[in-house]
Amino acid sequence: MAENTDRPFYSCKICRAPIATANDLLSKTFKAKTGQAYMFEHAMNIVMGKKEEKQLLTGYFTIANVDCGKCGASMGWYYVRAWDERQKYKEGRYIIEKAKILKEY
């Protein structure tokens, strides 16, 4: 499990494991099951699930669900592949649900 020394950072709401730094935050304009979600360039202390093909609001993607590496809580997903050229910028990025994280200072 990676240690985080950058502040501020985002942590799992359940176990407080660091998930991403504020420097890795790319966007706050995404939507997920629980509502608002954030896009991050990098994430830590996560476990990636099996790849699956999924139709999302903005198109068809290959994604992998991501869970907290410490407590196993569902956090969001990782974009493996975007099938639409206009969505390619999402590849290799993480979508983490706002309701699942805390901002730590």
N, CA, C and O atoms as a GROMACS GRO file, in nm:
protein
  420
    1MET      N    1   0.084  -0.118   0.000
    1MET     CA    2   0.000   0.000   0.000
    1MET      C    3   0.088   0.125   0.000
    1MET      O    4   0.181   0.135   0.080
    2ALA      N    5   0.061   0.217  -0.086
    2ALA     CA    6   0.142   0.338  -0.098
    2ALA      C    7   0.113   0.435   0.016
    2ALA      O    8   0.000   0.446   0.063
    3GLU      N    9   0.216   0.503   0.058
    3GLU     CA   10   0.200   0.608   0.158
    3GLU      C   11   0.190   0.742   0.085
    3GLU      O   12   0.252   0.761  -0.019
    4ASN      N   13   0.111   0.832   0.140
    4ASN     CA   14   0.092   0.962   0.078
    4ASN      C   15   0.143   1.070   0.172
    4ASN      O   16   0.108   1.072   0.290
    5THR      N   17   0.225   1.161   0.120
    5THR     CA   18   0.272   1.273   0.200
    5THR      C   19   0.226   1.406   0.144
    5THR      O   20   0.245   1.510   0.208
    6ASP      N   21   0.166   1.406   0.025
    6ASP     CA   22   0.115   1.529  -0.036
    6ASP      C   23  -0.014   1.570   0.033
    6ASP      O   24  -0.097   1.485   0.066
    7ARG      N   25  -0.031   1.698   0.055
    7ARG     CA   26  -0.153   1.751   0.113
    7ARG      C   27  -0.202   1.863   0.025
    7ARG      O   28  -0.117   1.936  -0.027
    8PRO      N   29  -0.327   1.884   0.005
    8PRO     CA   30  -0.436   1.796   0.047
    8PRO      C   31  -0.441   1.669  -0.039
    8PRO      O   32  -0.380   1.662  -0.145
    9PHE      N   33  -0.515   1.570   0.010
    9PHE     CA   34  -0.534   1.447  -0.064
    9PHE      C   35  -0.674   1.395  -0.036
    9PHE      O   36  -0.743   1.443   0.054
   10TYR      N   37  -0.715   1.297  -0.113
   10TYR     CA   38  -0.847   1.236  -0.098
   10TYR      C   39  -0.829   1.096  -0.042
   10TYR      O   40  -0.740   1.022  -0.084
   11SER      N   41  -0.914   1.060   0.054
   11SER     CA   42  -0.903   0.929   0.118
   11SER      C   43  -1.038   0.858   0.115
   11SER      O   44  -1.142   0.920   0.094
   12CYS      N   45  -1.034   0.727   0.137
   12CYS     CA   46  -1.155   0.647   0.147
   12CYS      C   47  -1.238   0.694   0.265
   12CYS      O   48  -1.186   0.710   0.376
   13LYS      N   49  -1.364   0.716   0.244
   13LYS     CA   50  -1.453   0.764   0.349
   13LYS      C   51  -1.469   0.662   0.462
   13LYS      O   52  -1.497   0.701   0.576
   14ILE      N   53  -1.453   0.534   0.432
   14ILE     CA   54  -1.471   0.430   0.533
   14ILE      C   55  -1.346   0.409   0.618
   14ILE      O   56  -1.354   0.412   0.741
   15CYS      N   57  -1.230   0.387   0.553
   15CYS     CA   58  -1.110   0.350   0.629
   15CYS      C   59  -1.000   0.457   0.629
   15CYS      O   60  -0.899   0.442   0.697
   16ARG      N   61  -1.020   0.565   0.553
   16ARG     CA   62  -0.926   0.677   0.545
   16ARG      C   63  -0.795   0.645   0.474
   16ARG      O   64  -0.698   0.720   0.488
   17ALA      N   65  -0.790   0.537   0.398
   17ALA     CA   66  -0.670   0.508   0.317
   17ALA      C   67  -0.658   0.615   0.209
   17ALA      O   68  -0.757   0.648   0.145
   18PRO      N   69  -0.538   0.671   0.187
   18PRO     CA   70  -0.520   0.769   0.080
   18PRO      C   71  -0.554   0.708  -0.056
   18PRO      O   72  -0.512   0.597  -0.087
   19ILE      N   73  -0.630   0.782  -0.136
   19ILE     CA   74  -0.671   0.733  -0.269
   19ILE      C   75  -0.607   0.814  -0.381
   19ILE      O   76  -0.565   0.758  -0.481
   20ALA      N   77  -0.599   0.946  -0.366
   20ALA     CA   78  -0.540   1.032  -0.470
   20ALA      C   79  -0.500   1.165  -0.411
   20ALA      O   80  -0.554   1.208  -0.309
   21THR      N   81  -0.405   1.231  -0.474
   21THR     CA   82  -0.365   1.364  -0.429
   21THR      C   83  -0.448   1.470  -0.502
   21THR      O   84  -0.504   1.445  -0.609
   22ALA      N   85  -0.455   1.586  -0.444
   22ALA     CA   86  -0.528   1.696  -0.507
   22ALA      C   87  -0.460   1.735  -0.639
   22ALA      O   88  -0.527   1.784  -0.730
   23ASN      N   89  -0.329   1.713  -0.651
   23ASN     CA   90  -0.257   1.743  -0.775
   23ASN      C   91  -0.301   1.652  -0.890
   23ASN      O   92  -0.286   1.688  -1.006
   24ASP      N   93  -0.355   1.535  -0.857
   24ASP     CA   94  -0.400   1.441  -0.961
   24ASP      C   95  -0.545   1.464  -1.003
   24ASP      O   96  -0.592   1.398  -1.096
   25LEU      N   97  -0.615   1.555  -0.938
   25LEU     CA   98  -0.754   1.584  -0.972
   25LEU      C   99  -0.760   1.657  -1.106
   25LEU      O  100  -0.701   1.764  -1.122
   26LEU      N  101  -0.834   1.599  -1.201
   26LEU     CA  102  -0.846   1.658  -1.334
   26LEU      C  103  -0.980   1.727  -1.357
   26LEU      O  104  -0.986   1.828  -1.426
   27SER      N  105  -1.087   1.672  -1.298
   27SER     CA  106  -1.220   1.727  -1.322
   27SER      C  107  -1.316   1.687  -1.211
   27SER      O  108  -1.305   1.579  -1.152
   28LYS      N  109  -1.410   1.776  -1.183
   28LYS     CA  110  -1.516   1.748  -1.086
   28LYS      C  111  -1.652   1.739  -1.154
   28LYS      O  112  -1.755   1.748  -1.088
   29THR      N  113  -1.655   1.720  -1.285
   29THR     CA  114  -1.780   1.728  -1.361
   29THR      C  115  -1.836   1.593  -1.406
   29THR      O  116  -1.917   1.589  -1.498
   30PHE      N  117  -1.795   1.485  -1.343
   30PHE     CA  118  -1.843   1.353  -1.384
   30PHE      C  119  -1.960   1.307  -1.298
   30PHE      O  120  -1.980   1.356  -1.187
   31LYS      N  121  -2.035   1.213  -1.351
   31LYS     CA  122  -2.151   1.155  -1.282
   31LYS      C  123  -2.128   1.006  -1.262
   31LYS      O  124  -2.068   0.939  -1.347
   32ALA      N  125  -2.175   0.954  -1.149
   32ALA     CA  126  -2.164   0.812  -1.118
   32ALA      C  127  -2.293   0.766  -1.052
   32ALA      O  128  -2.390   0.843  -1.045
   33LYS      N  129  -2.296   0.643  -1.003
   33LYS     CA  130  -2.416   0.587  -0.941
   33LYS      C  131  -2.469   0.674  -0.828
   33LYS      O  132  -2.590   0.694  -0.816
   34THR      N  133  -2.378   0.726  -0.744
   34THR     CA  134  -2.420   0.803  -0.627
   34THR      C  135  -2.428   0.952  -0.653
   34THR      O  136  -2.453   1.030  -0.561
   35GLY      N  137  -2.406   0.995  -0.777
   35GLY     CA  138  -2.411   1.137  -0.809
   35GLY      C  139  -2.277   1.186  -0.861
   35GLY      O  140  -2.220   1.126  -0.952
   36GLN      N  141  -2.228   1.294  -0.804
   36GLN     CA  142  -2.106   1.358  -0.853
   36GLN      C  143  -1.984   1.266  -0.837
   36GLN      O  144  -1.974   1.190  -0.741
   37ALA      N  145  -1.894   1.274  -0.934
   37ALA     CA  146  -1.770   1.197  -0.931
   37ALA      C  147  -1.656   1.284  -0.984
   37ALA      O  148  -1.678   1.380  -1.058
   38TYR      N  149  -1.536   1.248  -0.946
   38TYR     CA  150  -1.416   1.321  -0.987
   38TYR      C  151  -1.329   1.234  -1.076
   38TYR      O  152  -1.323   1.112  -1.058
   39MET      N  153  -1.262   1.297  -1.172
   39MET     CA  154  -1.165   1.227  -1.255
   39MET      C  155  -1.025   1.257  -1.202
   39MET      O  156  -0.989   1.373  -1.180
   40PHE      N  157  -0.948   1.150  -1.182
   40PHE     CA  158  -0.810   1.162  -1.135
   40PHE      C  159  -0.715   1.101  -1.237
   40PHE      O  160  -0.747   1.002  -1.303
   41GLU      N  161  -0.597   1.161  -1.248
   41GLU     CA  162  -0.494   1.108  -1.336
   41GLU      C  163  -0.432   0.981  -1.278
   41GLU      O  164  -0.403   0.887  -1.351
   42HIS      N  165  -0.412   0.979  -1.147
   42HIS     CA  166  -0.353   0.864  -1.078
   42HIS      C  167  -0.437   0.832  -0.955
   42HIS      O  168  -0.506   0.919  -0.901
   43ALA      N  169  -0.430   0.708  -0.911
   43ALA     CA  170  -0.493   0.667  -0.785
   43ALA      C  171  -0.399   0.569  -0.716
   43ALA      O  172  -0.318   0.503  -0.781
   44MET      N  173  -0.411   0.560  -0.584
   44MET     CA  174  -0.326   0.469  -0.507
   44MET      C  175  -0.414   0.391  -0.410
   44MET      O  176  -0.528   0.428  -0.384
   45ASN      N  177  -0.360   0.284  -0.358
   45ASN     CA  178  -0.430   0.202  -0.259
   45ASN      C  179  -0.565   0.153  -0.311
   45ASN      O  180  -0.664   0.148  -0.238
   46ILE      N  181  -0.567   0.116  -0.438
   46ILE     CA  182  -0.690   0.064  -0.498
   46ILE      C  183  -0.664  -0.074  -0.557
   46ILE      O  184  -0.550  -0.110  -0.589
   47VAL      N  185  -0.770  -0.149  -0.570
   47VAL     CA  186  -0.766  -0.279  -0.635
   47VAL      C  187  -0.857  -0.271  -0.757
   47VAL      O  188  -0.972  -0.229  -0.748
   48MET      N  189  -0.801  -0.311  -0.871
   48MET     CA  190  -0.878  -0.306  -0.994
   48MET      C  191  -0.947  -0.439  -1.020
   48MET      O  192  -0.887  -0.545  -1.006
   49GLY      N  193  -1.074  -0.431  -1.057
   49GLY     CA  194  -1.151  -0.550  -1.090
   49GLY      C  195  -1.127  -0.595  -1.234
   49GLY      O  196  -1.042  -0.541  -1.304
   50LYS      N  197  -1.203  -0.694  -1.273
   50LYS     CA  198  -1.195  -0.750  -1.408
   50LYS      C  199  -1.242  -0.646  -1.511
   50LYS      O  200  -1.334  -0.569  -1.484
   51LYS      N  201  -1.179  -0.645  -1.627
   51LYS     CA  202  -1.220  -0.556  -1.736
   51LYS      C  203  -1.357  -0.599  -1.788
   51LYS      O  204  -1.387  -0.718  -1.796
   52GLU      N  205  -1.439  -0.499  -1.822
   52GLU     CA  206  -1.569  -0.527  -1.881
   52GLU      C  207  -1.607  -0.418  -1.980
   52GLU      O  208  -1.566  -0.303  -1.967
   53GLU      N  209  -1.686  -0.456  -2.079
   53GLU     CA  210  -1.737  -0.362  -2.178
   53GLU      C  211  -1.865  -0.303  -2.121
   53GLU      O  212  -1.950  -0.375  -2.070
   54LYS      N  213  -1.877  -0.170  -2.130
   54LYS     CA  214  -1.995  -0.107  -2.069
   54LYS      C  215  -2.036   0.016  -2.148
   54LYS      O  216  -1.953   0.094  -2.194
   55GLN      N  217  -2.168   0.032  -2.162
   55GLN     CA  218  -2.225   0.153  -2.220
   55GLN      C  219  -2.247   0.252  -2.106
   55GLN      O  220  -2.325   0.225  -2.015
   56LEU      N  221  -2.179   0.366  -2.110
   56LEU     CA  222  -2.194   0.472  -2.012
   56LEU      C  223  -2.263   0.590  -2.077
   56LEU      O  224  -2.295   0.586  -2.196
   57LEU      N  225  -2.287   0.695  -2.002
   57LEU     CA  226  -2.358   0.812  -2.054
   57LEU      C  227  -2.292   0.872  -2.177
   57LEU      O  228  -2.360   0.920  -2.268
   58THR      N  229  -2.158   0.870  -2.182
   58THR     CA  230  -2.087   0.935  -2.292
   58THR      C  231  -2.035   0.840  -2.398
   58THR      O  232  -1.960   0.881  -2.487
   59GLY      N  233  -2.073   0.713  -2.391
   59GLY     CA  234  -2.031   0.620  -2.494
   59GLY      C  235  -2.000   0.481  -2.443
   59GLY      O  236  -2.030   0.446  -2.329
   60TYR      N  237  -1.938   0.402  -2.531
   60TYR     CA  238  -1.906   0.264  -2.502
   60TYR      C  239  -1.759   0.257  -2.461
   60TYR      O  240  -1.672   0.313  -2.529
   61PHE      N  241  -1.730   0.188  -2.350
   61PHE     CA  242  -1.596   0.183  -2.294
   61PHE      C  243  -1.562   0.043  -2.245
   61PHE      O  244  -1.650  -0.038  -2.217
   62THR      N  245  -1.433   0.017  -2.235
   62THR     CA  246  -1.383  -0.094  -2.156
   62THR      C  247  -1.338  -0.032  -2.025
   62THR      O  248  -1.253   0.058  -2.024
   63ILE      N  249  -1.395  -0.078  -1.913
   63ILE     CA  250  -1.363  -0.023  -1.782
   63ILE      C  251  -1.326  -0.136  -1.687
   63ILE      O  252  -1.349  -0.254  -1.715
   64ALA      N  253  -1.270  -0.098  -1.574
   64ALA     CA  254  -1.246  -0.191  -1.464
   64ALA      C  255  -1.293  -0.119  -1.338
   64ALA      O  256  -1.251  -0.007  -1.312
   65ASN      N  257  -1.378  -0.182  -1.260
   65ASN     CA  258  -1.420  -0.123  -1.134
   65ASN      C  259  -1.301  -0.114  -1.040
   65ASN      O  260  -1.212  -0.198  -1.045
   66VAL      N  261  -1.298  -0.010  -0.956
   66VAL     CA  262  -1.190   0.005  -0.859
   66VAL      C  263  -1.248   0.007  -0.718
   66VAL      O  264  -1.350   0.071  -0.692
   67ASP      N  265  -1.180  -0.064  -0.630
   67ASP     CA  266  -1.218  -0.073  -0.489
   67ASP      C  267  -1.102  -0.025  -0.403
   67ASP      O  268  -0.987  -0.028  -0.446
   68CYS      N  269  -1.134   0.017  -0.282
   68CYS     CA  270  -1.030   0.055  -0.186
   68CYS      C  271  -0.945  -0.068  -0.157
   68CYS      O  272  -0.997  -0.176  -0.130
   69GLY      N  273  -0.815  -0.051  -0.161
   69GLY     CA  274  -0.723  -0.161  -0.136
   69GLY      C  275  -0.714  -0.200   0.009
   69GLY      O  276  -0.664  -0.308   0.041
   70LYS      N  277  -0.763  -0.115   0.099
   70LYS     CA  278  -0.757  -0.146   0.242
   70LYS      C  279  -0.886  -0.211   0.292
   70LYS      O  280  -0.881  -0.316   0.356
   71CYS      N  281  -1.002  -0.150   0.263
   71CYS     CA  282  -1.128  -0.201   0.318
   71CYS      C  283  -1.218  -0.267   0.215
   71CYS      O  284  -1.317  -0.330   0.251
   72GLY      N  285  -1.185  -0.253   0.086
   72GLY     CA  286  -1.263  -0.316  -0.019
   72GLY      C  287  -1.386  -0.240  -0.066
   72GLY      O  288  -1.462  -0.290  -0.148
   73ALA      N  289  -1.406  -0.119  -0.015
   73ALA     CA  290  -1.522  -0.038  -0.056
   73ALA      C  291  -1.513  -0.004  -0.204
   73ALA      O  292  -1.405   0.028  -0.254
   74SER      N  293  -1.625  -0.010  -0.273
   74SER     CA  294  -1.633   0.029  -0.414
   74SER      C  295  -1.607   0.179  -0.424
   74SER      O  296  -1.668   0.257  -0.351
   75MET      N  297  -1.516   0.220  -0.515
   75MET     CA  298  -1.479   0.361  -0.527
   75MET      C  299  -1.525   0.423  -0.659
   75MET      O  300  -1.557   0.542  -0.664
   76GLY      N  301  -1.527   0.344  -0.766
   76GLY     CA  302  -1.559   0.398  -0.898
   76GLY      C  303  -1.508   0.305  -1.005
   76GLY      O  304  -1.524   0.183  -0.995
   77TRP      N  305  -1.444   0.362  -1.110
   77TRP     CA  306  -1.392   0.279  -1.219
   77TRP      C  307  -1.271   0.344  -1.284
   77TRP      O  308  -1.240   0.461  -1.263
   78TYR      N  309  -1.204   0.262  -1.364
   78TYR     CA  310  -1.087   0.301  -1.440
   78TYR      C  311  -1.120   0.283  -1.588
   78TYR      O  312  -1.171   0.178  -1.628
   79TYR      N  313  -1.090   0.383  -1.669
   79TYR     CA  314  -1.114   0.373  -1.813
   79TYR      C  315  -0.996   0.301  -1.878
   79TYR      O  316  -0.885   0.354  -1.882
   80VAL      N  317  -1.019   0.181  -1.928
   80VAL     CA  318  -0.918   0.105  -1.998
   80VAL      C  319  -0.914   0.147  -2.145
   80VAL      O  320  -0.807   0.172  -2.201
   81ARG      N  321  -1.033   0.155  -2.206
   81ARG     CA  322  -1.041   0.190  -2.348
   81ARG      C  323  -1.170   0.265  -2.377
   81ARG      O  324  -1.277   0.231  -2.327
   82ALA      N  325  -1.158   0.367  -2.459
   82ALA     CA  326  -1.274   0.440  -2.511
   82ALA      C  327  -1.288   0.402  -2.657
   82ALA      O  328  -1.191   0.407  -2.732
   83TRP      N  329  -1.408   0.364  -2.698
   83TRP     CA  330  -1.430   0.322  -2.837
   83TRP      C  331  -1.456   0.441  -2.929
   83TRP      O  332  -1.439   0.430  -3.050
   84ASP      N  333  -1.496   0.553  -2.873
   84ASP     CA  334  -1.520   0.676  -2.949
   84ASP      C  335  -1.394   0.763  -2.942
   84ASP      O  336  -1.344   0.790  -2.833
   85GLU      N  337  -1.345   0.805  -3.056
   85GLU     CA  338  -1.224   0.888  -3.062
   85GLU      C  339  -1.233   1.013  -2.974
   85GLU      O  340  -1.134   1.055  -2.915
   86ARG      N  341  -1.352   1.072  -2.965
   86ARG     CA  342  -1.370   1.194  -2.885
   86ARG      C  343  -1.358   1.168  -2.735
   86ARG      O  344  -1.343   1.263  -2.658
   87GLN      N  345  -1.363   1.044  -2.694
   87GLN     CA  346  -1.356   1.008  -2.552
   87GLN      C  347  -1.220   0.950  -2.512
   87GLN      O  348  -1.202   0.909  -2.397
   88LYS      N  349  -1.126   0.945  -2.605
   88LYS     CA  350  -0.995   0.885  -2.580
   88LYS      C  351  -0.919   0.950  -2.464
   88LYS      O  352  -0.837   0.884  -2.400
   89TYR      N  353  -0.945   1.077  -2.435
   89TYR     CA  354  -0.876   1.145  -2.326
   89TYR      C  355  -0.904   1.080  -2.190
   89TYR      O  356  -0.830   1.104  -2.095
   90LYS      N  357  -1.008   0.999  -2.180
   90LYS     CA  358  -1.043   0.933  -2.055
   90LYS      C  359  -0.959   0.807  -2.029
   90LYS      O  360  -0.950   0.761  -1.915
   91GLU      N  361  -0.900   0.753  -2.133
   91GLU     CA  362  -0.823   0.630  -2.117
   91GLU      C  363  -0.710   0.648  -2.014
   91GLU      O  364  -0.638   0.748  -2.016
   92GLY      N  365  -0.698   0.549  -1.925
   92GLY     CA  366  -0.594   0.554  -1.823
   92GLY      C  367  -0.626   0.645  -1.706
   92GLY      O  368  -0.539   0.674  -1.624
   93ARG      N  369  -0.749   0.691  -1.698
   93ARG     CA  370  -0.792   0.782  -1.590
   93ARG      C  371  -0.891   0.712  -1.497
   93ARG      O  372  -0.955   0.614  -1.535
   94TYR      N  373  -0.902   0.762  -1.375
   94TYR     CA  374  -0.988   0.704  -1.272
   94TYR      C  375  -1.107   0.795  -1.245
   94TYR      O  376  -1.092   0.917  -1.237
   95ILE      N  377  -1.224   0.736  -1.232
   95ILE     CA  378  -1.343   0.809  -1.188
   95ILE      C  379  -1.374   0.758  -1.048
   95ILE      O  380  -1.402   0.640  -1.028
   96ILE      N  381  -1.370   0.850  -0.951
   96ILE     CA  382  -1.394   0.816  -0.811
   96ILE      C  383  -1.517   0.894  -0.765
   96ILE      O  384  -1.525   1.015  -0.782
   97GLU      N  385  -1.612   0.822  -0.706
   97GLU     CA  386  -1.736   0.885  -0.662
   97GLU      C  387  -1.710   0.977  -0.542
   97GLU      O  388  -1.647   0.936  -0.444
   98LYS      N  389  -1.759   1.098  -0.550
   98LYS     CA  390  -1.739   1.196  -0.443
   98LYS      C  391  -1.794   1.145  -0.310
   98LYS      O  392  -1.735   1.171  -0.205
   99ALA      N  393  -1.905   1.074  -0.312
   99ALA     CA  394  -1.967   1.023  -0.190
   99ALA      C  395  -1.880   0.918  -0.119
   99ALA      O  396  -1.906   0.885  -0.004
  100LYS      N  397  -1.778   0.867  -0.187
  100LYS     CA  398  -1.695   0.760  -0.131
  100LYS      C  399  -1.562   0.809  -0.074
  100LYS      O  400  -1.486   0.731  -0.017
  101ILE      N  401  -1.534   0.941  -0.089
  101ILE     CA  402  -1.405   0.994  -0.046
  101ILE      C  403  -1.419   1.116   0.044
  101ILE      O  404  -1.523   1.181   0.047
  102LEU      N  405  -1.312   1.144   0.115
  102LEU     CA  406  -1.300   1.264   0.199
  102LEU      C  407  -1.179   1.344   0.152
  102LEU      O  408  -1.081   1.286   0.107
  103LYS      N  409  -1.186   1.475   0.162
  103LYS     CA  410  -1.069   1.556   0.132
  103LYS      C  411  -0.996   1.581   0.264
  103LYS      O  412  -1.053   1.635   0.358
  104GLU      N  413  -0.871   1.541   0.269
  104GLU     CA  414  -0.789   1.553   0.390
  104GLU      C  415  -0.689   1.667   0.372
  104GLU      O  416  -0.632   1.684   0.264
  105TYR      N  417  -0.670   1.745   0.478
  105TYR     CA  418  -0.576   1.858   0.474
  105TYR      C  419  -0.455   1.836   0.561
  105TYR      O  420  -0.368   1.922   0.568
   0.00000   0.00000   0.00000
